[in-house]
Amino acid sequence: MLGVELQVAIAASMLIPIMSQSQLWRSRAVADHALVGPAAANALAAVLRVVSLGSLFVFGWLVPATAIGVVQGSVAVAAVLTIGLYARRRAASVGQKDNQAATGEARSTRETIVSGHWRCRHWLRRRRANAFSSHAVDKEQLRSYLSRGWPLIFFAILTSVTMGSGVIFLHLTSSPRDVGIYAAASALSTSVLAISGAFKSRAQAAAFSCDAPKRVRRELMVLLAAAGPGAMLVAVFSRQVVSVLLGPGYDAAVALIPVLAAGSVALLVLDSMHGLLAALGGRRELIVVGASGAFSSLTLLAVLVPHHGAIGAAWASSIGYALAASVGWSAVRRQLKKHPAAGRQLLTQAATPPRESFRS
């Protein structure tokens, strides 16, 4: 629909499997309350992006395909070097501790939880090996995987609609100049997602503490306290931001920056709600949040873009983020009421003998 060149599409998509795998590593680190790795991944990715893009510019190789490739590559490399290596070391140490515990040595509450996870994992591996050796296909297991996976896939599609439909509507109804102005300004606002990983990881860890509702609210307040003043500064100095980051020819983006700056705060909250619902297992809630964002954004874009162009798209996107964030917060509150003390529940399970805990 956007007429993207083939090499650009390949550069944007080839590293998605590694980036998706890194989200599993991040979840493992968050479950262990080890937040240094995810934070280091975000920082290292930012440094690699700056160095890589600067090098491409100096050598005259900075084109859309190479730019997108190094941006994606920076995220993937940073994830592998930080949380990926942490997950590998953690797996090795847990396996060693589990073997020691089997010989009768005392182990801590935390090791008990993780050892049960690894026993279950080894059991699943043996079961899969037996299934493959007999060339049998477990249809019930496949159906279970699909039923658990499709909500997350559908949610990702809805989120992409919420965040990317503005450019598509402008491409269909407005001039190429409006598309370029909005795309550049929107890219600045969505760049806040590069730092949201740290806040999201803290919120996910708080959701599994002994006083989850209170700690999650505190993390949300920290997020708003950090993002709110920053958005206000960007809105006040929007002309300077456009001049420094976008350059000449983008003066029309000055009017869009304040609107998108406010929307970026809502986007940060929305991303945190996504992470919390995924951690709490709220698959249906994720669909509801994604659908509310997509529906509100598409409706507002259809109303505002034909008459107001790029500024209408900016308002539609920002309002869509805010509405979806409010729906997400309501869903998170309901989930936390169902599981008000997830951390205490884990401690209670860990207090049982390992064999009985595994059987349960």
N, C-alpha and C positions, 0 to 999 in steps of 0.2 A: 504493500500500500504506500510505503514511503519511497520506493525506488532505491533502496540501499544497495550499494555495490556488493558483489559476491565476496570479495576479499575482506570487506568490512564486516559482513555477517559472519564469516569464518573466524576472524580475529576476535569478535565479540563472544562467540559461542564455544570455541574449542576448549577453553579452560573451565567451563561451567561444571563438569564432573568433579574436578579437584576442589573447586570452591564449595560445591554442595557437600562433598565429603568433609571439608573443614568445619561445616556446621555441626556435624556429628562429634568431631573432636572438641569443638567449643562447648557443646552440651555436656560432654564428659567432664571437661574442666570445671564448668559451672556446678555440676553435681558434686564435685569434690571441693567446692568453694575455693578453687584455685583461679583467681581472677587476673593474676599477673600475666598469664599466657595470652588470653584474649586481648588484654590492653596492649601488650607488647606487639601482638599481631597488627592491631590498628596503627600503632605508631610506626612500626617498621614498614608497613604498606605505604604509609604517607611519605616516608623518606625515600623509599624506592621509586615511587611515582615521580617525585620532584627530580631526583637524579636521572631517571630514565628519560623523562620528557625533556629535561634540559639537554641531555646528551643528543637526543634525536634532533633537537632544534639546532644545536651547534654544528652538527654534521650534515644538516640539510635533509634529514630523513623523516621529518615530522609531517606525516600525512594521516588522514583519518584511520586507515587500517593499522599503521604502526602505533599510533597514539592509543587506540583502543586496546591493541594487543599488549602494550606495556602496562596499561592501567590494570587490565585483568590479570596479567602475569605478576604484577606487584602484589596484588591481593593473594594470589595463589601461593607464591613463594614465601610471603610473610607468614601465611597460615601454616605451611609445611615446616618452616624453621622454628616456629614457636609452639603453638598448641599441638601440632602434629607430632613433634618430637616428645612433647610432654605426655601425650596420650600413649605413645609407644613405651616410654620409660615407666609410666604408671602401670601399664599392662604387665611389663616384665616384673616390676616390684611386687605387684599384687599376686602374680602367679607364684613367685618365690615365697611370699609370706603365707600364702594358702598351703603350700607344701609343708612349711614349717609348722603351721597350726595343726596339720593332720597328724604330726608326730607327737602331739600333746602339749606343745608350748602354748602359753597364754597369749591371747590376742585381744586387741582393743575392740571397742564397739564399732568403730569405723571399718576395721578390717573384716569384721563379721558380715557387715552389709555387702561389701565388695566381693568377698569370697563367695557368698551365695550367688551373686550375679555371675561370677566366673564359672561356678559349678553348673548353673543353668545353661551358660553359653557352651560349655564343653558337651553337655548332654544334647543340646541342639545340633552341635557339629556332628556328633556320632549318629544322630537320627538322620541328618541330611546325607551323611556318607552311606548309610544303609539304604536310603531311598534311591540314591544315584546308582549304587552297586546293583540293585535289583531292577533298574530302569523303570521304577514306578513313579508316577506323578501323583502327589498328594493334592487332590483337587480342593479339599477342604482348607488345607493350608494356603494354597494359592488364592482361594476366595477370601480367606482372612487377610492376606497381604493386600489384596486389591481393595477390600472394604476399608482397611486402615489407611491406605495410601491415597485413594482418589480424593478425599476431602482436602488433603494438603496440596495436591496438584491443582484442583479446582480453585482453591484459595489463592495459589500463586498466580493463576490466570486472572482472577478478579483483581488482585492487587496490581498487576501489570496494567490492566484496563484503567484503574483509578489513577495511576501515576503517568501513564503514557498517552491517554486518549486526547489530551489537549492539543498535542502536536498534530495528531491525525485530523481532528476537527478543523484546525486552522489550515491544514494542507488541503482539505476538501472545500473550504468555504472562503478562505482569505488569500491574500497575496503571498508570494514567497518571502517577501520582506518581513511580513508579520510572523511567518513561521520561524524565520531565523532569529528575530528579536525575542520571541517567546521561548524558543528552544535554548538560547543562550542564558536568558534570565532564569528559566526553570532549572537548568543544569546547576546554576549557582545555589539555588534553594535546596535542591535534592542532595547536594554535596554534604549536607549535614549528616546524612546517613553514614558517612565515613567515620563519624565519632559516636554514633548511637550504639555501636556494638558494646562499648564499655558500659554505658548506662543500662542497656538491655541485659547484659550479663549480671550486673549487680542486682537488678530487679528479679531475675530468675533465681539467683541464689537466695534472695530474701524470701521468695515464695516458698522455700523449703526450710525456713527457720521455724523456731518454736513459737514465734509471735508474728506469723506471716502477714496478716492484714496490716498491722501497724508498720512493719518494716517495709512493705511494698509501698505504702503511702509515703513513707519518709523518702524512699528512693525517687518516687515521682516528684516530690517537692524539690529534691536536689536537682533533678532534671530541669524542672521549670525555672528554678533559681539561676541555673547556669545558662539556659537557652533564652529566657525572656529578655534579660538586659542585652545579650548579644544581638538578638533580633531588632531591638529598639535602636541600637547603634547603627546597624546596617540600614535601617529605614531612614534614620536621620541623615546619614552620610551616603545616601544611595547614589548621588551623582559622582562622588569620589570613588565609590565601589565600581561603578560602571566604567569610569575613566581608567582605573588601574587594571581591573581584571578583564574587561571586554575591549576597551580601546575605542578609537573613533569609529563613527558609523553606527553606534549602538545607543545614541542619546535617547531614543524612544523607550529603551528598557528602564530608564530612570523611574518612570511612573509605575512600572511593574514590580520593582524591587521591594517597596514597602509591603505590598499585598503578599508577595511570595515569601517575604521574611516572616510575616505572621503565620503563613501557611507552613513554613518549615518547622516552627515550634509544634504545631499540631501534628506534623509528620513524624517528629521525634517521639511524641507521645504515642502515636499510632503504631510505630515500629516496636516500641516497648510493650504495648498491649499484644501485638502479634507474638512476641517472644514469650510473654507470660502465658498466653493461652496455649501455645505449643507445649510449653513445659508442664502445664497443668493437665494436658490431655484433652483440652476443649476443642475437639475437631469440628463439631457442629457450630460452636460459637465462632470459630475462625471463618467458617463459610458465611455466617450471618454478618460478621464485621466486614469481610471482603465484599459481600453483595451490597451492603449499605453504602460503602465507599464508591463502588462502581456505579450503582444506580444513581446516587446523588450527583456524582461528577458528570455522568453522561447526560442527565436531565438538565443540569445547569449549563453545560456546554452547548447543548442544543438550543437553549433559550438565549444565552448571552453572546456566544461567538458570532452568529450572523450579524448582529447589530453593533457589537462593541469590539470585535476583533481580539487582539492579543490581551488587552486588559480584561476583557470578559473571560477569556480562558484562565487568566491568573486568578480572578475571583472564584470561578467555578472550581478550580483545583484546590484552592485554599479552603473553601467552605466544605468541599468533599472530604478533605483530610480531617477537618474539625468534627464533622458529623460522624465519620467512621471512628475517630478517636474516642468520642463520647460513648458510642455504642460499645466499643472495645472495653472501655473502663467499666461500664455496667456489667459486661460479661465477666470481666476479671473479678469484680466484687462478688458476683454470684458463685464463681468457682472457688474463691477463697473462703466463702461461707461454708461450702461443702467440705473443704479441706483446710480448716482454720489452723491446724497445727501439723503440717506435713512433716516437719522436722522431728516433732515429738513422736509421731507415728513410726518413723524410721528407727528411732532409738528404742521404742517398745519392741519392734520386730527384732532388732539386733540383740535384745536381752534374752531371747529364746535360744535354746541350744541350736547349733548350726544345722544338724540333720533335720530337726523338726521344722526349723525356719524354711529349709529348702523344700521340704515336703508341702508345707503350706503354700 
